[in-house]
Structures are given as C-alpha cells and as structure tokens.
Amino acid sequence: MIAIELAVAVLLLVLVVISVVLWTRRVVTTPAERAVHATLHTASLAARPLRAGLDASSAKEAAPHLRMLLAEARAVALLDEDGALLAWDGPFEELTDEMLAAAARAAADKRRVLVGHHDLRRTNGDLAARALIAQPLVVEDVGVAGVLGVVTTVEPGPALLGAITEVARYACSQIELAELDASRARLDRAEVRALRAQISPHFIYNALNTVASFVRTDPDRARELLLDFADFTRYSFRAAGEYTLLADELRNIDRYLTLERARFGNALEVRLQIAPEVLNVTLPFLALQPLVENAVRHGIAGKDTRTGTIIITAADEGTDCVISVEDDGIGMDPELLRSGTLDAIAESEHGSGVRESAHVGLANVDDRLRAAFGNDYGLVIETAPGAGTRVSMRVPKFRAGIRP
C-alpha cells in the first residue's frame, strides 16, 4: 500500500514539474521571441562569410541566409562592385541578364533600381516574377562594394523595399568590418616594412664593416659572422606572417647581438633570463628587435665609457608573459614620457635626429601590440637621465585568432 502511495506521489510530482516546464516555455518562448531569435541567428549566419569580404565564395555562402531575412524574396543575387554576378540563390536564373543590367545602373548611380512587372523581359520559365530590385551596397570611405539583387513574385511595397534597404545596410556593415580588418593587416605589413627599413641603413653598414675587419686577422670568425648576418637578414626580411614565436625572435636577437658584440668587444655584456615555458608565446613579428636595438644604439653606444650591460627577461605571469629589455645606458628625461605618447622619445637630450629612429621603432611596436591584444598590452618605459632604460611589454600567452 505504501509503495502504491509512493508511486502515485512520484507520478504527481513528475506531472507538476512537466506542467511548470511547459507553462514556463509558453510564457518565455512566445512566437514573437522565437521569430526574433530565428532572425538574429540567420543574420549571424550571413555575417560570418561577409566578414571575410565580398567575393564569390562568401557571396555563395551568405546569399541563402540573406534570402531568408527577406520573407517575400523568391531569389537573391549578390554582385560585385562592377556588376558581375557572384552568387544566385533561388529560382528565376533566366533573369540574370536583367539583374546584371539593373545592378550596373545601381552601382553607377549609387541608388536602388526597381524593374517592375511591365518592364521585365521574361521567358516562359519566369512568368511568375513580378519585380526585380537592385540595391547598391555602399560602404563608407570605400564606395560601392557590391549589389544586392532581389526577385519577387509580388509587387514590392514599402515594407519589402524597407526590408531590402535594412538587409543591404546590414551586409554593408559586415563588409565594412572586413575592409577594416584588411586595412589593419595592410597597416601592420607597412609598419613591419618600416621597421625593416629602419634596420637596414645603420645596422647593415656596421655589421659588414665588422665582418670586413676580421677578414684578414681572423677569417674563420669573419665567416661565422657573415653566416650570422645572413641568417639575421633572412629572418628580418621574411615575407610570411605578421606574428612569430618568442623563441624565434630571441634566436634572431642572438644573431644581432653576436654581430654587435663583435663590434663592441668586451664593452657589451648581455644577460638572458628566459622562462622556458614562455618560449612558444606568440608576439608581433619584430616586436622585440627594436627594443634590443634601441638599448644598444641609444643606451650603450651613447655612453662616454662605451661599456654597458643589456638584460633581456621573459617571465611567466599567469595568463601573460612579461618581456623586458633593460640597459644601464644614458637613459632619458621621464618628463618627456609623461607627455602622453612615445613621440617624446624623439625629443630627448640627444636631439631629434639621433633619437628619431628609436621613436619610430618603439612607437611602431606599441601600436602593433595594442592593435593585436588591446590597450592593456602596450609598451611600458621606465627611465631617468644617466640611470638607463627599461622597456617592457606584456603579451597574452594565448589569444584566439593570433598564431605565427
């Protein structure tokens, strides 16, 4: 009897729970909420390929989702800025020539072109088509990036035309983000080229002079230095990748310092304090090189005694890696740094001509760190006249989408 009563109680409890769940679902998940969720999901599916830019591949992937956003659209086409067809989703492909002509006009005039029922030149296969709309995709500061084409089987009213405008505006926003990403990548490549240009004039001249000085007195040493120089320039002028591993950057810096020690002799001492667990950390290509070069050129080489020490450290700090380059050289006035930007480095007591290249290198690295990882990851500079300089950077040990 007790068992039967217990079973009935459990059954009643289950029924109550099911009723509550069903009632909650009815209250929370209304048809309107489901429609909004479905629309947002479809929009996100369309955004993903468009974030890579508008081309045949992204257009083919995005077109079906854009058509779903336009309930009354029977077919959707995406065309490039010249009016060439990239993708067609849906029936009525017999109207391709009509769409190409309308898209060319829309792109040229930067305004919507509507071809109504009486103006459409159709065949027996597309008699149901009532209208064709070509909406230009105009991106700010870029111009016409493409054209959104729509074929309907109803006369397009204000609601449909408004929906087409909004979908086109949404597509434009994604294409604009893709253009911004591309612009940032081009800027990163330009900044790396600027660093390479900075390296080449002074260092190459000094390195080759150093090698030449050993040719007669120590040919074997000259040969080793020449190989180090070749490896250094091969890495510094490589074409691939905006990012590199800390281990590769340190390896190239070792070549650089080998050549500089050959020039300075015992006057230049270098100490490395590297935590092995951070060697695989990814950082912008040539991010560490300007810091070390600046320490040698404007820290050690500027001293009257021509002797000095450079300490390079890389420490594991939880989710981040902290890298620093410290010298006991001439330093600079910290008041200049407190002005708010790295531009102040160019105005140190050694004159803008001497410090300009250091400013370009450090400001370049600071900009690229912030662009890659955010504003919390710029350079930190500690210095004082006659007290040397310490330049530090904090790099996340992992960041999605960033790899060498």
Secondary structure, DSSP 8 states (H G I E B T S, - for coil): -HHHHHHHHHHHHHHHHHHHHHHHHHHHS-HHHHHHHHHHHHHHHHHHHHTT-SSHHHHHHHHHHHHHHSTTEEEEEEEETTS-EEEEESS-GGGHHHHHHHHHHHHHHTS-EEE-TTT----GGGTT--EEEEEEEEETTTEEEEEEEEEESS---HHHHHHHHHHHHHHHHHHHHHHHHHHHHHHHHHHHHHHHHHHHHHHHHHHHHHHHHHHTT-HHHHHHHHHHHHHHHHHHT--S-SEEEHHHHHHHHHHHHHHHHHHHGGGEEEEEEE-GGGTT-EEETTSSHHHHHHIIIIIITTSSS--EEEEEEEEEETTEEEEEEEE-S----HHHHTTSSGGGGGGSTT-HHHHHHHHHHHHHHHHHHHHHH-GGGSEEEEE-TTS-EEEEEEEES--TT---
